[in-house]
Amino acid sequence: MNLLIRNVRLIDGTGVEPIPSVNVAVENGVISWIGEGNVTPSAHPHYEDINGEDLTLMPGTFDCHEHFAGDGGQNGVPAMNDDLPEVLLVKAAANARRALMTGQTSARDVGSPYGISITLAQQVATGSIPGPRITAAGQWIQAPTTWPYAMVHTIESPEQMRQVVMDQIARGAGLIKVGATGTREDGSDYATLGPEIAGLVVQLAHGVGLKVAAHCTGSAGATEAVEAGIDSIEHATHIDNATAKLMAQKGTVAVPTLSTWDYRLRAAARWDLPKEEIDSAEARRDSSKASFKRMLDAGVKIAAGTDAGGSPVRHGTIVHEMEVMIEAGLTPMQAIESATRIAAEITGTLDQVGTVEVGKLADLILVDGDPLSDIGAIRNVWAVFQGGRRIR
Ligand SMILES: [Zn+2]
């Protein structure tokens, strides 16, 4: 697991300008040295030695919003709600491998039926299956609303919330995921938690060092979540200016999952979607892009996430999310930060990964091309390392 990458263009994830030619050494899986200048090929016979000329070295990417138990695609979400637990676990393992092979070395799983994502995360961590480092929520926790999916654990009181959060923690959850908004029959949104329950979740999770993610598709629920100290707002559609300002002030991270409507609209023709469904996806696109702009203007931190598996979006497609976020107003460098450093921050792993810095685990990708002039270059993966070990 010792490695030397020479003469490579470095985008380190911190947001600083790229270094045109640099050398990076990795020892025992950890980045041990970064330096400029001409370095001759390694004299160590047991070092993997790569001439990185004309390649770009970056931190491995993150997807901050996945549901590994679901395959995505047109019928992926209903299948995830119907499949047996053992089928879900096998599918999740396959999806984790798919994601890793694209250079995505870390992930947050924000909800799985039966909480199988915790088992998945543990099995990846032990090395029995390949996958991104997964911070897993286990079950999604939600007050009753119009969509009682199997993946959702429904609670109706603070006591039930306390019980299920403690249960997820005991099982080994890496974060807690709650739904802070519900949807009425007419499609409008409302806040579901209430300040008492939202505060309780934050207190229980933060007490053991875990972050809390809240599904929010409306400002009322988002405001309640942000005020309670919840760490990230997932989807973040219909966010008004006041909520965006509050998020910026409190350092709440948004995970906009723009891929969800984008996938639907791109698939509309091949799925032969009826006009009402296209109209509804277009309305979500417009609202979500407008929210995104309000959050950017307010200075809210943005982390990249696709909602793969929880929507038709497929796993291992974070580059497309970055492309859509750039169309919606991010610079390519900001898009990279959102899928590396900021993603690691909200995943709770920034002390170990998320940037290319001495002392961090060598979760690295080498890509052909310059992602700052064409973000799609990140698809041209030339090598993937996880903890210094070559994956691809
Ligand atoms: Zn989701």
Residues whose N, C-alpha, C, O or C-beta is under 5 A from the ligand:
A	BS01	ZN	D307 G310
